[in-house]
Amino acid sequence: MREEIGQLHEALTRRPVIDMARGILMTVWSCTRDEAFELLVYVSQHTNTKLYDVAEAVLASVQGHPLPTPLQNHLAAAVARQRAR
């Protein structure tokens, strides 16, 4: 039970970061909320990086920190893939 509570608490603290990253992607790439989430998931899966860590990197990029090259490359690929649909 304590483990489950801990996991729920972690999810609640991480959700705002993911939502902010989603908003950034929506603004930058002119996509919907669901499409922005798909971009985050795609990058996460194709770089073997936790979704939360991808979201943190997106937030950091807005604050002037460069997005790591593998994340940049996969994000560009995800956007191209999404637009080709």
Sequence and secondary structure as in RCSB ss.txt:
>XXXX:A:sequence
MREEIGQLHEALTRRPVIDMARGILMTVWSCTRDEAFELLVYVSQHTNTKLYDVAEAVLASVQGHPLPTPLQNHL
AAAVARQRAR
>XXXX:A:secstr
 HHHHHHHHHHHHHHHHHHHHHHHHHHHHT  HHHHHHHHHHHHHHHT  HHHHHHHHHHHHTT    HHHHHHH
HHHHHHHHH 
